Amino acid sequence: MPHMVVRGISAPRMASISQALIRELAQVCGCGEDNFMLECLPTVSIYGGTVCETYPFVEVGWFERGQDVRDAYAGVLTKHILSLGIPEVEIAFKVYREDSYYWNGKLV
C-alpha cells in the first residue's frame, strides 16, 4: 500500500508517467498495481519574499520492506521523474507501523 505524495510536479506530468511507474513499482514491491496511491499536491513555495517554483519532492508512506526494496523503489521513482526533464528530485520514506494502522476503525 505505498502512498506517494508529490510536491513540485504537476498532476498532468505525473499522470503521463503513472502507468509505467506503478507497473514497475509493483514488480519491485511484489504486489498488485492496485496497492499504490499517487497524490499530487498543489503547492506554493515562497523564498526571499517572492513566490517561486516548488522543489520536486516525493514522500512515500509504506510498511517497511527492507533496504534493497527501498533502494530499488527510489531508483525506479527517480528514473521516471527525471524522464520528465526534471533535473533532480528528493524522496523520503515514512514507515507506517502495523500496530498503528487502522482500516475502517479496525487494526489491520
C-alpha positions as CSV (number, residue, x, y, z in Angstrom):
1,M,0.0,0.0,0.0
2,P,2.7,2.5,-0.8
3,H,1.3,6.0,-0.7
4,M,3.2,8.6,-2.7
5,V,2.6,12.3,-2.1
6,V,4.2,14.5,-4.7
7,R,5.0,18.2,-4.5
8,G,6.6,20.4,-7.2
9,I,5.4,18.3,-10.1
10,S,2.1,18.9,-11.7
11,A,-0.6,16.3,-11.8
12,P,-0.7,16.1,-15.6
13,R,3.0,15.5,-15.7
14,M,2.8,12.7,-13.1
15,A,-0.2,11.2,-14.8
16,S,1.9,10.9,-18.0
17,I,4.3,8.5,-16.3
18,S,1.9,7.0,-13.7
19,Q,1.0,3.7,-15.5
20,A,4.6,2.7,-16.3
21,L,5.7,3.9,-12.9
22,I,3.1,2.0,-10.9
23,R,3.7,-1.2,-13.1
24,E,7.4,-1.1,-12.3
25,L,7.0,-0.3,-8.6
26,A,4.5,-3.2,-8.3
27,Q,7.2,-5.5,-9.6
28,V,9.8,-4.1,-7.1
29,C,7.4,-4.5,-4.2
30,G,6.0,-7.8,-5.3
31,C,2.3,-6.7,-5.1
32,G,-0.5,-5.7,-7.3
33,E,-0.7,-2.3,-9.0
34,D,-4.0,-1.6,-7.2
35,N,-2.0,-1.3,-3.9
36,F,-0.5,2.1,-4.9
37,M,-1.8,5.5,-4.2
38,L,-0.4,8.6,-6.0
39,E,-1.3,12.1,-5.0
40,C,-0.1,15.4,-6.4
41,L,-0.4,18.4,-4.0
42,P,-0.7,21.8,-5.5
43,T,2.0,23.8,-3.5
44,V,3.0,27.4,-3.4
45,S,6.6,28.0,-2.3
46,I,7.9,31.3,-1.0
47,Y,11.6,32.2,-0.9
48,G,13.1,35.7,-0.2
49,G,9.7,37.3,-0.1
50,T,8.5,36.1,-3.5
51,V,6.6,33.1,-4.9
52,C,8.9,30.6,-6.5
53,E,8.8,27.1,-8.0
54,T,8.4,24.3,-5.6
55,Y,11.3,21.9,-5.4
56,P,10.3,18.3,-6.6
57,F,9.8,16.2,-3.5
58,V,8.1,12.8,-3.0
59,E,7.1,11.4,0.3
60,V,6.5,7.6,0.3
61,G,4.4,6.2,3.2
62,W,4.6,2.4,3.4
63,F,5.2,-0.6,5.6
64,E,9.0,-1.3,5.6
65,R,10.2,-3.7,3.0
66,G,14.0,-3.6,3.7
67,Q,16.9,-1.6,2.3
68,D,17.2,-3.4,-1.0
69,V,13.5,-2.8,-1.9
70,R,13.7,0.8,-0.7
71,D,16.7,1.4,-2.8
72,A,15.1,-0.2,-5.9
73,Y,11.8,1.7,-5.3
74,A,13.7,5.1,-5.0
75,G,15.7,4.2,-8.2
76,V,12.5,3.5,-10.2
77,L,10.7,6.6,-8.9
78,T,13.7,8.8,-9.7
79,K,14.2,7.3,-13.2
80,H,10.6,8.1,-14.1
81,I,10.5,11.6,-12.7
82,L,13.8,12.5,-14.3
83,S,12.4,11.3,-17.6
84,L,10.1,14.3,-17.5
85,G,13.1,16.6,-17.9
86,I,13.2,17.4,-14.2
87,P,16.8,17.8,-13.2
88,E,16.6,16.4,-9.7
89,V,14.1,15.1,-7.1
90,E,14.2,14.3,-3.4
91,I,12.4,11.2,-2.0
92,A,11.8,10.5,1.7
93,F,10.2,7.3,3.1
94,K,7.8,7.4,6.0
95,V,7.3,4.0,7.6
96,Y,3.9,3.0,9.0
97,R,3.8,0.7,12.0
98,E,1.5,-2.3,11.7
99,D,0.3,-1.9,15.3
100,S,-0.8,1.7,14.5
101,Y,-2.5,1.2,11.1
102,Y,-6.3,1.0,11.0
103,W,-8.8,0.3,8.2
104,N,-12.4,1.2,8.8
105,G,-11.7,1.6,12.5
106,K,-10.0,-1.8,12.9
107,L,-6.4,-2.7,13.3
108,V,-5.1,-4.2,10.2
